[in-house]
Every structure is written in structure tokens, then in C-alpha cells.
Amino acid sequence: MAISAFVLIDTTGTHTKSAYKTLTRIQGVKSVYPVTGPFDLIAHVEAETLEELNDLIMVRLRSIDGVMKTNTAIVLDF
């Protein structure tokens, strides 16, 4: 069963649109939404393991030009 998470992403200045486009091309990113509030984008991501999720967020998403910070909420099951 895949691990799902929502990643709230803060971008710098005019990088929101380019970060959005880059995010949509990354494997494991299921959807991306521009939003209002303290963050600029929200990405729904999935990975098979916590290690893969860590790589997706810490390496691939955070290395996108213009991404300043992220806040991740892992989806739980009742």
C-alpha cells in the first residue's frame, strides 16, 4: 500500500509558476494546486516506502529552483 502525503510548499518571488510546472513532471507527485495562505502550492504525493517518500521530498522537491521550505502531512488510516 502506498504512503500518501500532502506537501505544503513555500516558493520565492516569481518562482511559483515554474515550481508548479516542475512538480507536475516528478514521478510520485499525483497532483499540485496553487493555493492562498501561508504556502504557495500544495502537492499530493505517493511513495511505496518511507525511504522513497523521504527521497521524493528531501531531495527532489526541495531541490526545485525557488522552493524555500516545505511542510509535510502524511495521510493516516483509521
Backbone as a chain_set.jsonl record, in Angstrom:
{"seq": "MAISAFVLIDTTGTHTKSAYKTLTRIQGVKSVYPVTGPFDLIAHVEAETLEELNDLIMVRLRSIDGVMKTNTAIVLDF", "coords": {"N": [[0.837, -1.18, 0.0], [0.591, 2.176, -0.872], [2.185, 5.087, 0.492], [0.682, 8.065, 1.284], [0.91, 11.621, 1.098], [0.565, 15.106, 1.866], [2.17, 17.899, 0.683], [3.03, 21.006, 1.689], [4.116, 23.881, 0.14], [6.417, 26.514, 0.074], [7.348, 29.134, -1.95], [9.788, 31.29, -3.593], [9.397, 34.679, -4.535], [8.853, 35.142, -7.9], [8.872, 32.487, -8.622], [6.846, 30.625, -8.336], [5.134, 29.678, -10.427], [6.948, 28.343, -12.174], [7.95, 26.427, -10.422], [5.631, 24.986, -9.933], [5.171, 23.866, -12.508], [7.452, 22.238, -12.73], [7.062, 20.464, -10.574], [4.806, 19.014, -11.458], [5.901, 17.263, -13.23], [7.341, 15.364, -11.867], [7.904, 12.064, -10.876], [5.741, 10.353, -8.717], [4.487, 12.543, -7.71], [1.238, 13.27, -7.467], [-0.738, 15.255, -7.781], [-0.917, 18.838, -8.047], [-1.552, 21.961, -6.546], [-2.113, 25.437, -6.787], [-2.413, 27.67, -4.095], [-4.025, 29.862, -1.663], [-2.877, 31.679, 1.243], [-0.433, 30.881, 3.822], [1.295, 29.238, 2.394], [2.368, 28.567, -0.986], [1.906, 26.513, -2.82], [0.334, 23.279, -2.915], [1.115, 19.916, -2.852], [0.072, 16.673, -3.693], [1.442, 13.694, -2.881], [2.8, 10.372, -3.472], [4.365, 7.394, -2.303], [6.07, 4.244, -2.154], [7.474, 3.434, 0.113], [8.665, 4.728, 3.3], [11.288, 5.554, 3.009], [11.44, 6.082, 0.245], [9.577, 8.155, 0.15], [10.884, 10.051, 1.721], [13.121, 10.556, 0.048], [11.794, 11.611, -2.186], [10.683, 13.998, -1.155], [12.773, 15.339, 0.367], [14.975, 15.357, -1.362], [14.212, 15.554, -4.19], [11.895, 17.357, -4.35], [12.605, 19.529, -2.662], [14.853, 20.459, -3.966], [14.063, 21.889, -6.125], [14.219, 24.792, -8.063], [13.603, 27.807, -6.474], [12.007, 26.818, -4.44], [11.474, 27.353, -1.115], [10.755, 26.362, 1.456], [9.247, 23.44, 2.933], [6.345, 21.725, 4.219], [5.217, 18.826, 5.499], [2.451, 16.625, 5.549], [1.625, 13.506, 6.451], [-0.657, 11.13, 5.315], [-2.9, 9.437, 7.387], [-4.349, 6.302, 8.504], [-7.469, 5.139, 9.676]], "CA": [[0.0, 0.0, 0.0], [1.391, 3.387, -0.996], [2.113, 6.112, 1.529], [0.259, 9.344, 0.721], [1.196, 12.799, 1.91], [0.357, 16.417, 1.267], [3.343, 18.729, 0.929], [2.779, 22.44, 1.544], [5.369, 24.385, -0.419], [6.617, 27.955, 0.042], [8.29, 29.481, -3.017], [10.263, 32.666, -3.582], [9.035, 35.638, -5.575], [8.178, 34.781, -9.142], [9.164, 31.085, -8.941], [5.711, 29.743, -8.068], [4.663, 29.042, -11.661], [7.949, 27.395, -12.662], [7.983, 25.315, -9.466], [4.416, 24.221, -10.229], [5.407, 23.084, -13.731], [8.448, 21.211, -12.421], [6.421, 19.475, -9.694], [3.883, 18.163, -12.207], [6.675, 16.301, -14.027], [8.094, 14.465, -10.986], [7.232, 10.804, -10.557], [5.328, 10.303, -7.322], [3.617, 13.698, -7.466], [-0.058, 12.929, -8.066], [-1.412, 16.494, -8.166], [-0.352, 20.067, -7.475], [-2.537, 23.037, -6.547], [-1.74, 26.748, -6.241], [-3.362, 27.991, -3.025], [-3.816, 31.085, -0.906], [-2.458, 31.425, 2.614], [0.999, 30.986, 4.101], [2.062, 28.474, 1.415], [2.008, 28.901, -2.359], [1.483, 25.308, -3.531], [0.151, 22.034, -2.177], [1.305, 18.753, -3.722], [-0.302, 15.354, -3.186], [2.492, 12.774, -3.315], [2.711, 8.986, -3.03], [5.585, 6.595, -2.381], [5.863, 2.89, -1.641], [8.093, 3.297, 1.433], [9.084, 5.993, 3.921], [12.574, 5.932, 2.403], [11.13, 6.704, -1.044], [8.92, 9.426, 0.452], [11.963, 10.937, 2.16], [13.883, 10.958, -1.14], [10.935, 12.455, -3.002], [10.527, 15.329, -0.555], [14.026, 15.973, 0.791], [15.932, 15.503, -2.464], [13.655, 16.043, -5.451], [11.043, 18.545, -4.23], [13.327, 20.661, -2.056], [15.911, 20.946, -4.851], [13.461, 22.682, -7.203], [14.582, 26.207, -8.007], [12.577, 28.675, -5.934], [11.356, 26.24, -3.26], [12.128, 27.846, 0.1], [10.534, 25.419, 2.551], [8.103, 22.549, 2.794], [5.738, 21.201, 5.435], [4.597, 17.595, 5.019], [1.444, 15.943, 6.362], [1.429, 12.14, 5.976], [-2.04, 10.687, 5.478], [-3.033, 8.308, 8.298], [-5.502, 5.436, 8.285], [-8.191, 4.82, 10.913]], "C": [[0.882, 1.243, 0.0], [1.161, 4.322, 0.19], [1.76, 7.431, 0.829], [0.607, 10.465, 1.674], [0.814, 14.046, 1.119], [1.532, 17.29, 1.674], [2.968, 20.177, 0.648], [4.103, 23.092, 1.198], [5.356, 25.908, -0.463], [7.667, 28.249, -1.019], [8.708, 30.951, -2.901], [9.719, 33.436, -4.776], [8.245, 35.101, -6.74], [8.387, 33.314, -9.526], [7.979, 30.141, -8.779], [5.271, 28.988, -9.321], [5.666, 28.016, -12.185], [8.083, 26.199, -11.723], [6.78, 24.403, -9.692], [4.647, 23.304, -11.433], [6.409, 21.956, -13.482], [7.84, 20.1, -11.573], [5.54, 18.514, -10.473], [4.603, 17.101, -13.029], [7.44, 15.284, -13.178], [7.272, 13.219, -10.67], [6.946, 10.745, -9.061], [4.458, 11.473, -6.93], [2.312, 13.438, -8.216], [-0.839, 14.147, -8.52], [-0.76, 17.661, -7.449], [-1.404, 21.161, -7.614], [-1.908, 24.337, -6.064], [-2.821, 27.138, -5.229], [-3.051, 29.357, -2.416], [-3.377, 30.713, 0.501], [-0.957, 31.481, 2.761], [1.882, 30.186, 3.144], [1.536, 28.787, 0.027], [1.434, 27.724, -3.134], [1.227, 24.179, -2.546], [0.271, 20.896, -3.181], [0.843, 17.492, -2.999], [0.726, 14.383, -3.761], [2.227, 11.378, -2.787], [4.047, 8.301, -3.234], [5.29, 5.231, -1.768], [6.415, 2.709, -0.228], [8.404, 4.676, 2.002], [10.408, 6.477, 3.345], [12.345, 6.621, 1.057], [10.453, 8.065, -0.847], [9.957, 10.462, 0.883], [12.766, 11.446, 0.965], [13.069, 11.917, -2.008], [10.867, 13.881, -2.46], [11.864, 16.019, -0.321], [15.006, 16.22, -0.362], [15.287, 16.156, -3.682], [12.825, 17.315, -5.297], [11.808, 19.748, -3.69], [14.45, 21.209, -2.932], [15.366, 21.772, -6.017], [13.795, 24.156, -6.992], [13.393, 27.032, -7.52], [11.85, 28.114, -4.721], [12.145, 26.653, -2.026], [11.987, 26.866, 1.253], [9.316, 24.57, 2.241], [7.605, 22.147, 4.174], [4.912, 20.001, 4.986], [3.625, 17.02, 6.029], [1.201, 14.571, 5.75], [-0.004, 11.719, 6.295], [-2.06, 9.427, 6.336], [-4.28, 7.496, 7.943], [-6.149, 5.137, 9.63], [-8.339, 3.338, 11.063]], "O": [[1.818, 1.341, 0.793], [0.091, 4.339, 0.798], [2.45, 7.858, -0.096], [0.602, 10.293, 2.893], [0.749, 14.04, -0.111], [1.852, 17.408, 2.857], [2.632, 20.535, -0.481], [5.102, 22.88, 1.886], [4.414, 26.518, -0.968], [8.756, 27.676, -0.991], [8.07, 31.743, -2.207], [9.601, 32.904, -5.88], [7.107, 34.658, -6.586], [8.101, 32.939, -10.664], [8.11, 28.951, -9.066], [5.059, 27.776, -9.268], [5.27, 26.927, -12.6], [8.305, 25.077, -12.179], [6.909, 23.18, -9.644], [4.352, 22.11, -11.377], [6.225, 20.842, -13.974], [8.081, 18.921, -11.83], [5.525, 17.318, -10.181], [3.98, 16.139, -13.477], [8.124, 14.423, -13.73], [6.114, 13.3, -10.258], [7.812, 11.051, -8.242], [3.758, 11.411, -5.92], [2.289, 13.392, -9.446], [-1.532, 14.091, -9.535], [-0.141, 17.506, -6.397], [-2.062, 21.283, -8.647], [-1.234, 24.345, -5.034], [-4.011, 26.953, -5.487], [-1.978, 29.925, -2.62], [-3.495, 29.556, 0.905], [-0.271, 32.063, 1.92], [3.088, 30.422, 3.079], [0.394, 29.221, -0.126], [0.578, 27.903, -4.0], [1.829, 24.128, -1.474], [-0.381, 20.903, -4.225], [1.182, 17.272, -1.836], [0.864, 14.264, -4.979], [1.526, 11.201, -1.791], [4.768, 8.577, -4.193], [4.371, 5.087, -0.961], [5.882, 1.914, 0.546], [8.407, 5.67, 1.276], [10.624, 7.681, 3.21], [12.983, 7.631, 0.762], [10.723, 9.011, -1.587], [9.907, 11.615, 0.454], [13.06, 12.638, 0.88], [13.594, 12.914, -2.503], [10.98, 14.848, -3.213], [12.067, 17.152, -0.759], [15.774, 17.181, -0.333], [15.756, 17.191, -4.156], [13.033, 18.268, -6.048], [11.671, 20.858, -4.204], [14.95, 22.304, -2.677], [16.144, 22.297, -6.814], [13.669, 24.689, -5.89], [12.305, 26.96, -8.092], [11.143, 28.853, -4.036], [13.33, 26.346, -1.902], [12.959, 26.566, 1.947], [8.476, 24.922, 1.413], [8.335, 22.215, 5.163], [3.999, 20.151, 4.173], [3.929, 16.933, 7.218], [0.639, 14.468, 4.659], [-0.495, 11.929, 7.404], [-1.338, 8.468, 6.061], [-5.142, 7.944, 7.186], [-5.451, 4.906, 10.617], [-8.92, 2.872, 12.043]]}, "num_chains": 1, "name": "protein.A"}
